[in-house]
Amino acid sequence: MVDMWALYDYRETQTRRSGDPYSSRKVQSEYMCTEKVKRLIKVEEFSGHMGSGEVVHKQSYLFSTEQSKWTQINLGGGESLWKMACKKD
């Protein structure tokens, strides 16, 4: 099992449903490498680029039974992160 953070930096400002703008997001996920599944642990959104500025939104999914379910790794970005976390080629 591997725990990993990913940083998403957006060229254009994103807007939450609440109307709050953010420019970057950090996402913590947990990967079960042998099963090729992951679950979301935490999300933090920031007013500035590269995780800087004020925290606009923060949410933990660790104790949320619905949100922290294990899900299959998808092709594309999800698979790339799994490969990186689990040191797969």
N, C-alpha and C positions, 0 to 999 in steps of 0.2 A: 504494500500500500504506500502511495506517495502523495504528499500534500504539496501543492504548487500554487503560486500567485501568477497571474497574467495581468499585464498593464495594457490597456487599450487607450490610445491617444487619437482624438478625432480632429481632422482638419477644420471641420465646421462644428460649431457649437450644437450640441444635442439638447433636446428639451424633454424633461420628465413629464409624465401625465399631469403632475401637479403644477406644471408650468415653470419649474425651476430649471435653469440652464446648467449644463455641465460640459466640460471639455475633455475630461479623461475619466477612466474607470479602472479600478483594480478589482479583480475577481479571484477569490480563493476557491480552489477545487481540490477534491480528493479523488485519486485514481486508484482503482484496483487493477493493477497491471495484468495479472493472469486472466482475469475475466473480461478485460477490455470494456470496463464501465467506469463512470465517474458520477460524482454528486457535488452539488454546489454547497459551499460552506459559508461564504461571506461576499458581499458586494459593497464597494465604497465608490462614490462618484464625487469628483472634484471640480471646483470652478476653474482651475488653471490646467495647463497642459502638463503631461508627464507626472500626474499625481500631486500637483502643487496647488496652492491656494486653499480655499476653505472646503471643508467636507460638506457637500450639498445634500448627500443622502448616504445612509449607512444601514445595512440590513444583514443580520445573521440568520442563516437557514439551518444551523446545526441542530436545533431542537424542534424544527418545523417538520412534522412527519410527511406532509405533502411535498414540500419543496426540496427536501434533502433525500429524496428517493434516488437510488442508483439508476442511471440511464446508460444505454448503449452509446459507444463512441460513434459519432457520425463522420463520414468522409469529409475531407476539407480541413477547415481550421480546427475543428474538434479533434480530428485524427492527428494533426500536426502537433497539437499540444500534448496529446497522449504519448506520442512517440518521443517527444522531448522529455516529458516527466518520467517515462518508463525506460528511457534509453534504448529505444527500438530504432532499427534502420528503416 
